[in-house]
Amino acid sequence: MKNLTVSFSPHLHAKESLRRIMWLVVLSLLPAALASVFIFGLRALWVIVLGIISAVIAEAALQILTKRKLSVSDGSALLTGLLLSFNLPPSVPWWLVVVGSFFAVAVGKQIFGGLGQNIFNPALVGRAFLMASWPKYMTVFSQPVGFRQWMSFGEGGWLDAITAATPLALLKEGKPVAHLSYLDLFLGRHGGCIGEVCIAALLLGALFLLLRGYISWHIPVSYIATVGVFAYIFGAKTLFSGDWLFHILSGGLILGAFFMATDYVTSPLTRKGQIIFGIGCGIITAVIRLWGGYPEGVSYAILIMNGATPIIDRYTKNRIFGT
């Protein structure tokens, strides 16, 4: 007679692991990273590398000081540094990247106990802190000079950055945006944060995550659709005449909807809850863009809805079988 072994759940296992998922998400962001270097030049590469290194060192140092098990190899700190750098202008000073990465890891993640216990998205916590502390550096953007920079190599050095406003900032100030076509917005031929401008590269990475099942459509689609509807209804002087596609292709909406709002730890568990979460993010983003003091509201919208996630989970939890 064979012995029956009884063990604690879970009893079903899959080849997917936390480390594998984190590194594949990093892989999905590589097209956007490469596009940002081509668009903004070596400045973007410097910010990305510095953000990643700072986040990894910060996590390792904090775990050593608090006598916790080192977990930097799981890729979560690297992903935090990468996402934070994606949310920064290419012209920011080096020390601001270091401070932002340390704050994102220390306050956004480790202070809650580490990965899986944080309430808010760490990268967005870092960006919000930098925006509140050094708004001057965080609101100075550059024109795409990558192609001209590469072409100018060997002719006296690299070209310096050329200051330019983002499409949403131009719209907020009432300045003309007709010179920006949808194709310009889709390919990233305009000023903005490092990782948010090239929609084509972001969608390529998002498609990879969707096909592999690492994210679902519920949050991104509900988020983007809500922003589009609000922009169409209220985005112009007359109702139902706003340029909804301009709002979808501008700013950090695509980056936020697919890569930050879908964070496993800080987003709802159920499909119904995820749709509510996405709609909430969309409403807050649209309200800030259309009537708020900032031209962009993606970061604040996601952080606010992160705080509402426990409530959403409570009221959208699935029915227990047998009750």
C-alpha positions as a printed Julia matrix, in Angstrom:
323×3 Matrix{Float64}:
   0.0    0.0     0.0
   1.4    3.38   -1.01
   1.68   6.23    1.46
  -0.53   9.25    0.82
   1.34  12.53    1.13
  -0.72  15.55    2.16
   0.85  18.99    1.66
  -0.17  22.61    1.79
  -1.5   24.38   -1.29
  -0.85  25.35   -3.99
  -0.89  21.93   -5.62
  -0.78  23.14   -9.22
   2.56  24.33  -10.54
   3.57  26.07  -13.75
   6.9   26.86  -15.32
   6.28  30.58  -14.85
   8.04  32.21  -11.91
   8.31  35.73  -10.56
  11.83  36.07  -11.89
  10.85  34.84  -15.34
   7.88  37.22  -15.55
   9.94  40.23  -14.42
  12.69  39.6   -16.94
  10.21  39.05  -19.77
   8.51  42.36  -18.91
  11.95  43.98  -19.11
  12.41  42.28  -22.47
   9.08  43.68  -23.68
  10.32  47.2   -22.87
  13.52  46.86  -24.9
  11.92  48.09  -28.17
  10.83  51.3   -26.43
  14.28  51.68  -24.86
  16.02  51.28  -28.22
  13.56  53.68  -29.85
  14.2   56.27  -27.15
  17.94  56.12  -27.74
  17.42  56.59  -31.47
  14.97  59.46  -30.9
  16.77  61.36  -28.12
  20.34  60.14  -28.55
  22.88  59.09  -25.95
  21.29  61.27  -23.28
  18.39  58.81  -23.11
  20.75  55.83  -22.86
  22.61  57.52  -20.01
  19.4   58.14  -18.05
  18.18  54.56  -18.57
  21.47  52.94  -17.5
  21.84  55.24  -14.49
  18.24  54.62  -13.41
  18.66  50.84  -13.57
  22.01  50.78  -11.76
  20.79  53.14   -9.03
  17.65  51.09   -8.39
  19.54  47.79   -8.19
  22.2   49.22   -5.85
  19.54  50.85   -3.67
  17.61  47.6    -3.28
  20.72  45.56   -2.52
  21.99  48.11    0.02
  18.63  48.35    1.81
  18.23  44.58    1.97
  21.73  44.22    3.41
  21.12  46.97    6.0
  17.8   45.43    7.04
  19.28  41.9     7.0
  16.83  40.64    4.42
  17.48  38.08    1.74
  19.0   39.61   -1.38
  16.51  39.48   -4.26
  17.99  41.8    -6.87
  18.34  38.89   -9.27
  14.55  38.64   -9.63
  14.6   41.69  -11.91
  12.03  43.74   -9.99
  14.51  46.47   -8.99
  15.84  46.63  -12.53
  12.29  46.97  -13.85
  11.58  49.77  -11.36
  14.67  51.68  -12.47
  13.82  51.15  -16.12
  10.22  52.36  -15.73
  11.31  55.37  -13.69
  13.83  56.38  -16.37
  11.08  55.99  -18.99
   9.11  58.63  -17.06
  11.91  61.21  -17.07
  12.87  63.86  -19.63
  16.15  63.05  -21.41
  17.79  66.27  -20.18
  17.49  65.65  -16.41
  20.72  65.89  -14.36
  22.34  62.63  -13.28
  21.79  63.16   -9.55
  18.03  63.5   -10.05
  17.92  60.03  -11.61
  19.84  58.57   -8.66
  17.62  60.28   -6.06
  14.46  59.22   -7.88
  15.56  55.58   -8.15
  16.53  55.43   -4.47
  13.2   56.97   -3.41
  11.24  54.62   -5.67
  12.9   51.54   -4.18
  13.13  52.71   -0.57
   9.79  54.47   -0.09
   7.77  52.93   -2.89
   8.77  49.33   -2.24
  11.1   48.36    0.62
   9.39  50.41    3.32
   6.3   48.2     2.85
   8.33  45.01    3.15
   9.52  44.46   -0.4
   8.05  43.08   -3.59
   4.45  41.93   -3.26
   3.65  44.12   -0.27
   3.91  47.62   -1.73
   0.67  49.57   -2.08
   1.71  51.91   -4.89
   3.67  51.41   -8.09
   7.29  52.14   -7.02
   8.38  53.78  -10.28
   5.44  56.19  -10.18
   6.13  56.96   -6.52
   9.63  57.99   -7.56
   8.34  60.11  -10.42
   5.73  61.85   -8.25
   8.41  62.65   -5.68
  10.71  64.14   -8.31
   7.84  66.11   -9.84
   6.95  67.63   -6.48
  10.55  68.32   -5.48
  12.18  69.5    -8.71
   9.38  70.47  -11.14
  11.72  72.67  -13.17
  13.89  69.72  -14.23
  10.88  67.45  -14.71
   9.08  69.8   -17.1
  11.92  70.67  -19.49
  11.74  68.44  -22.53
  13.83  68.03  -25.66
  13.11  67.7   -29.35
  13.98  64.41  -31.0
  17.58  64.9   -32.08
  18.73  61.29  -32.21
  18.94  60.91  -35.99
  20.7   64.24  -36.45
  22.96  63.36  -33.52
  24.07  60.1   -35.08
  24.62  61.83  -38.41
  26.7   64.55  -36.75
  29.13  62.13  -35.12
  32.63  62.89  -36.32
  31.73  66.47  -37.19
  32.7   68.13  -33.93
  30.89  65.87  -31.42
  27.3   65.14  -30.52
  24.55  67.7   -30.91
  23.15  69.2   -27.72
  19.48  68.85  -26.85
  16.98  71.36  -28.22
  14.26  72.42  -25.8
  10.69  71.74  -26.9
   7.25  71.43  -25.3
   5.29  68.19  -25.3
   2.11  67.89  -27.41
  -0.08  67.92  -24.3
   1.72  71.0   -22.94
   1.12  72.81  -26.23
  -2.55  71.85  -26.1
  -2.85  72.96  -22.47
  -1.31  76.36  -23.32
  -3.65  76.82  -26.28
  -0.81  76.71  -28.8
  -1.22  75.11  -32.24
  -0.53  71.39  -32.59
  -1.52  71.03  -36.23
   2.13  70.53  -37.19
   2.06  67.2   -35.33
   0.45  64.45  -37.36
  -0.86  61.21  -35.92
   2.13  59.5   -37.53
   4.5   61.85  -35.7
   2.8   60.96  -32.43
   2.83  57.24  -33.23
   6.54  57.17  -34.1
   7.68  59.55  -31.36
   8.75  62.52  -33.45
   8.06  65.03  -30.66
   9.22  66.06  -27.19
   8.33  64.04  -24.13
   9.61  61.63  -21.52
  12.14  59.06  -22.64
   9.99  55.95  -22.81
   6.55  57.34  -23.59
   6.93  58.94  -27.02
   7.27  55.99  -29.4
   3.82  54.38  -29.36
   4.81  51.85  -32.02
   7.58  50.38  -29.85
   5.37  50.34  -26.75
   2.56  48.53  -28.56
   5.03  45.96  -29.83
   6.06  45.17  -26.26
   2.46  45.25  -25.05
   1.41  42.79  -27.75
   4.13  40.4   -26.56
   2.82  40.55  -22.98
  -0.79  40.07  -24.1
   0.03  37.07  -26.28
   2.05  35.45  -23.5
  -0.79  36.04  -21.04
   1.26  38.13  -18.6
  -1.29  40.94  -18.77
  -4.94  40.98  -19.82
  -6.83  43.52  -21.89
  -9.18  44.62  -19.11
  -7.15  47.46  -17.56
  -5.45  48.83  -20.71
  -8.57  48.81  -22.9
 -10.89  50.28  -20.24
  -8.25  52.89  -19.35
  -7.51  54.02  -22.91
 -11.16  53.88  -24.0
 -12.25  56.05  -21.06
  -9.66  58.71  -21.86
 -10.72  58.63  -25.51
 -14.42  59.01  -24.68
 -13.82  61.88  -22.26
 -11.5   63.63  -24.72
 -14.06  63.26  -27.5
 -16.92  64.63  -25.38
 -15.15  67.38  -23.42
 -11.86  67.91  -25.26
 -12.99  70.9   -27.34
 -15.03  74.07  -26.9
 -18.09  72.28  -28.26
 -19.22  68.91  -26.96
 -18.54  65.72  -28.92
 -15.85  67.28  -31.11
 -12.6   66.63  -29.21
  -9.58  65.01  -30.83
  -9.7   61.7   -28.93
  -6.94  60.06  -31.0
  -4.56  62.91  -30.21
  -5.09  62.33  -26.49
  -4.57  58.58  -26.82
  -1.31  58.93  -28.77
   0.08  61.76  -26.62
   1.75  61.68  -23.23
   2.3   58.57  -21.16
  -1.11  56.94  -21.63
   0.08  53.89  -23.57
   3.11  53.37  -21.32
   0.99  53.74  -18.19
  -1.96  51.65  -19.38
   0.03  48.6   -20.48
   3.12  48.59  -18.29
   2.28  50.32  -14.98
  -1.46  50.17  -14.4
  -1.27  46.39  -14.98
   1.21  45.85  -12.14
   0.2   42.61  -10.4
   0.76  43.89   -6.88
  -1.05  47.24   -7.09
  -3.99  46.43   -9.38
  -7.24  44.53   -8.63
  -7.42  40.75   -8.78
 -10.76  40.21  -10.52
 -11.66  41.06  -14.12
 -14.57  43.22  -12.99
 -12.29  45.04  -10.57
  -9.68  45.59  -13.28
 -12.25  47.21  -15.57
 -13.37  49.51  -12.73
  -9.71  50.28  -12.03
  -9.07  51.14  -15.69
 -12.15  53.36  -15.92
 -11.11  55.17  -12.73
  -7.61  55.76  -14.11
  -9.1   57.05  -17.35
 -11.48  59.49  -15.65
  -8.76  60.94  -13.41
  -6.29  61.21  -16.29
  -8.83  63.0   -18.5
  -9.91  65.37  -15.71
  -6.3   66.39  -14.99
  -5.5   66.81  -18.68
  -8.59  68.84  -19.53
  -9.15  70.89  -16.37
  -6.17  70.37  -14.06
  -3.02  72.38  -13.62
  -0.76  69.75  -15.21
  -0.89  68.8   -18.89
  -0.51  65.11  -18.0
  -2.25  63.03  -15.34
  -1.32  59.39  -15.99
   1.07  58.98  -13.06
  -1.25  60.57  -10.51
  -4.27  58.68  -11.84
  -2.59  55.3   -11.43
  -1.27  56.15   -7.96
  -4.71  57.3    -6.8
  -6.34  54.14   -8.11
  -3.57  52.04   -6.52
  -4.84  53.37   -3.2
  -8.38  52.34   -4.14
  -7.39  48.78   -5.14
  -8.16  47.15   -1.74
 -11.66  48.65   -1.78
 -12.23  47.51   -5.36
 -11.07  44.0    -4.48
 -13.41  43.9    -1.48
 -16.52  44.72   -3.49
 -15.68  42.73   -6.63
 -14.42  39.5    -5.09
 -15.68  36.32   -6.68
 -18.43  34.32   -5.07
 -17.22  31.43   -2.92
 -18.44  28.07   -4.19
 -21.05  26.51   -1.96
 -22.36  29.75   -0.47
